[in-house]
């Protein structure tokens, strides 16, 4: 089954197909806050220096550098890559683009991620698409990337090579505990999730339910953090109800809309929530 990877991977690999590694000692990282992270990722062979003795930790990361590093980590092949011509391979990459690229990399290898159950609310991500917000929540809960402050993620900031070293080490740690997902042909079910409402969290911008139930023959997920929007429909039998009618310990069925993150628990936005009587 072919998977779609972020657009700039293949073009980057064609531009730099044979980048190798040698034993080096970087003279420009001594005393740097990310010195140990840089040494670790270099020794593992996933990120090289710009010369035999320079790493250039404060230089911005290009799309080419990110794509090459992720290919080394995930070992993409012809079944994982879609041939897409990507302009500006040397353009600096943003924090949001890195989050999306890492998410796409795990999807390309059909791997799910173990996550925590926190719901960060970053003021500067509220205007992003729901899909991008879900990806940031996923990447946060895997420990791969956090906000620059507790209030802001800074999704459009560029990333330095030192910061990338940290992100790649955390990606490797998450990959160590990733698990294979079912093929799409095996998961064409009628109901996304059926289970009990374990928790209801109401924030300033949205409400989220944590729902848990067993995997059944006609369900896709056993645990999920379910986001509620103004478009979410609530039903009980043939009657429409309201969000206020939902309580913990109620059994419900959930139909998602839009992308659902491939994490554990899953994270998605509810189209319909049906109370099971």
C-alpha positions in Angstrom: 0.0 0.0 0.0 1.5 3.3 -1.0 1.7 6.1 1.5 2.0 9.8 0.8 5.0 11.4 2.4 5.5 15.2 2.9 6.2 16.9 -0.5 9.8 17.7 -0.3 11.3 14.3 0.7 11.9 12.8 -2.7 13.2 15.8 -4.4 15.6 16.3 -1.5 16.9 12.7 -1.8 17.4 13.1 -5.5 19.4 16.3 -4.9 21.6 14.7 -2.2 21.5 10.9 -2.7 24.8 9.9 -1.3 25.6 12.0 1.7 27.9 10.1 4.0 29.4 10.4 7.5 32.9 10.6 8.8 34.3 10.7 12.3 34.5 14.4 13.2 35.0 16.6 16.2 32.9 19.8 16.1 34.7 22.8 17.4 31.6 25.1 17.4 29.4 23.1 19.9 31.5 23.2 23.0 29.3 24.8 25.8 26.3 24.9 23.5 23.0 24.1 25.3 22.4 21.2 22.8 25.9 19.9 22.7 25.0 16.4 24.1 22.0 16.1 21.8 24.1 17.1 18.8 26.8 14.5 19.6 24.1 11.8 20.2 22.4 12.3 16.9 25.7 12.6 15.0 27.1 9.4 16.5 23.9 7.6 15.5 24.5 8.8 11.9 21.3 10.8 11.3 22.6 14.3 11.2 26.0 15.4 9.9 28.1 18.5 10.2 28.6 21.1 7.6 32.3 20.3 7.5 34.7 17.9 9.2 34.9 20.1 12.3 31.9 22.4 12.1 28.2 21.6 13.0 26.8 25.2 12.7 24.2 24.7 15.5 22.5 28.0 15.0 22.0 27.8 11.3 18.5 27.4 10.1 17.4 23.9 8.8 16.5 23.6 5.2 13.8 21.3 3.7 16.5 19.3 2.2 18.3 18.7 5.5 15.1 17.7 7.2 14.0 15.3 4.4 17.5 13.7 4.3 17.5 13.2 8.1 14.0 11.7 8.2 14.8 9.3 5.4 17.8 8.0 7.3 15.6 7.5 10.4 12.6 5.9 8.7 14.4 4.2 5.7 11.8 5.2 3.1 11.5 3.1 0.0 9.6 3.3 -3.3 6.4 2.1 -1.7 6.6 5.0 0.8 7.4 7.8 -1.5 5.2 9.7 -4.0 7.1 11.4 -6.8 6.3 15.1 -6.3 8.4 18.0 -7.6 9.0 20.4 -4.8 10.3 23.9 -5.3 12.7 25.7 -3.0 14.4 22.6 -1.4 16.8 25.0 0.4 14.0 27.0 2.0 14.1 27.1 5.8 11.6 24.8 7.4 9.2 25.9 10.1 8.2 24.2 13.3 4.8 23.4 11.9 6.3 21.9 8.8 8.6 19.7 10.9 5.6 18.5 13.0 3.7 17.6 9.9 6.7 15.9 8.3 7.3 13.7 11.3 3.6 12.9 11.5 3.6 12.0 7.8 6.7 9.9 8.3 5.1 7.7 10.9 2.0 7.4 8.7 4.1 6.4 5.7 5.6 3.5 7.7 2.1 2.7 9.1 3.2 3.2 12.7 1.0 4.3 15.6 2.4 6.3 18.5 2.0 6.0 22.3 0.9 9.3 23.7 0.0 11.0 27.0 -3.4 12.5 27.5 -2.7 16.2 27.8 -4.5 18.9 25.8 -2.2 21.9 25.3 -3.9 25.1 24.2 -1.5 27.4 22.4 -2.8 30.8 21.6 -0.9 31.0 18.4 -2.3 27.8 17.0 -6.0 28.5 17.4 -6.3 29.9 13.8 -4.6 26.9 12.3 -6.7 24.2 10.5 -8.2 21.5 12.8 -5.9 19.0 11.1 -2.8 21.1 11.9 -4.0 21.6 15.5 -4.5 17.8 15.9 -0.9 17.2 14.6 0.5 19.6 17.1 -1.4 18.0 19.9 -0.1 14.6 18.8 3.5 15.7 18.5 3.2 17.4 21.9 1.8 14.2 23.5 4.6 12.0 22.1 7.2 14.3 23.6 8.8 15.1 20.3 8.0 18.8 20.3 6.7 21.2 22.9 5.7 24.9 22.8 8.4 27.5 23.1 6.4 28.8 26.0 3.3 27.4 27.8 1.2 29.8 25.9 2.6 29.7 22.4 3.9 27.0 20.0 5.4 29.4 17.5 4.4 27.2 14.5 5.8 29.5 11.8 9.3 30.0 13.4 12.2 28.5 11.6 14.3 25.8 13.3 18.0 25.7 13.9 20.2 22.7 13.4 20.7 22.4 17.2 16.9 22.3 17.7 16.6 19.7 14.9 19.1 17.5 16.7 16.8 17.6 19.8 13.7 16.9 17.8 15.3 14.0 15.9 16.5 12.3 19.2 13.0 12.6 20.5 11.6 11.2 17.3 13.9 8.2 17.6 12.7 7.6 21.2 9.0 7.8 20.0 9.8 5.4 17.1 11.2 2.9 19.5 7.8 2.4 21.1 5.7 2.8 18.0 3.4 0.0 17.0 2.2 -1.3 13.6 -1.3 -0.2 12.5 -3.8 -2.3 10.6 -3.9 -1.9 6.9 -6.7 0.3 5.6 -8.4 -2.7 3.9 -8.6 -4.3 7.4 -10.3 -1.3 9.0 -13.3 -0.5 6.9 -15.7 -0.6 9.8 -19.1 1.0 10.5 -18.3 2.7 13.8 -15.2 4.7 14.8 -15.5 4.3 18.5 -17.9 2.7 21.0 -17.3 3.1 24.7 -17.9 4.9 28.0 -17.3 8.6 28.6 -14.5 8.6 31.2 -13.8 12.3 31.4 -15.1 15.6 30.1 -12.7 18.6 29.9 -14.1 22.0 29.1 -11.6 24.7 28.1 -11.8 28.3 26.9 -11.9 27.3 23.3 -13.3 23.8 23.1 -14.6 20.7 24.9 -12.9 17.3 24.8 -14.2 13.9 25.9 -12.0 11.0 26.8 -13.9 7.8 25.7 -12.7 4.3 26.3 -14.2 0.9 25.2 -13.3 -2.5 23.8 -12.2 -3.0 20.2 -15.1 -4.9 18.5 -15.6 -6.3 15.1 -17.3 -3.1 13.9 -15.1 -0.5 15.6 -11.8 1.1 14.8 -10.6 2.5 18.2 -10.8 1.5 21.9 -9.6 4.8 23.3 -9.8 8.3 21.9 -9.7 12.0 22.9 -12.7 13.4 21.1 -12.9 17.1 20.3 -16.3 18.8 20.2 -17.0 21.6 17.7 -20.1 23.7 17.0 -20.9 21.3 14.1 -20.9 18.2 16.3 -24.3 16.5 16.4 -25.6 14.8 19.6 -28.2 12.1 19.3 -30.1 9.8 21.7 -32.3 7.4 19.8 -34.1 9.4 17.1 -33.9 12.7 19.1 -31.3 15.4 19.0 -29.8 16.3 22.4 -27.2 18.8 23.6 -23.6 18.7 24.9 -25.0 19.4 28.4 -26.8 16.1 28.3 -23.5 14.2 28.1 -22.2 12.9 31.4 -19.3 10.7 32.5 -20.1 6.9 32.5 -22.6 7.3 29.6 -22.0 4.8 26.8 -21.7 6.4 23.4 -20.8 5.8 19.8 -18.6 8.3 18.0 -18.4 9.1 14.3 -15.3 11.2 13.5 -15.0 13.9 10.8 -11.7 14.8 9.2 -8.3 13.2 10.0 -7.8 11.1 13.1 -4.3 11.1 14.4 -2.5 7.7 14.4 -1.7 7.8 18.0 -2.7 5.9 21.1 -5.1 7.1 22.3 -6.4 8.4 19.0 -7.3 12.1 18.7 -10.2 13.2 16.5 -13.0 15.6 16.0 -16.6 14.3 16.5 -19.1 14.5 13.7 -21.8 12.6 15.6 -22.0 11.3 19.2 -24.8 8.9 19.9 -25.8 7.9 23.4 -26.4 4.2 23.6 -29.4 3.3 25.7 
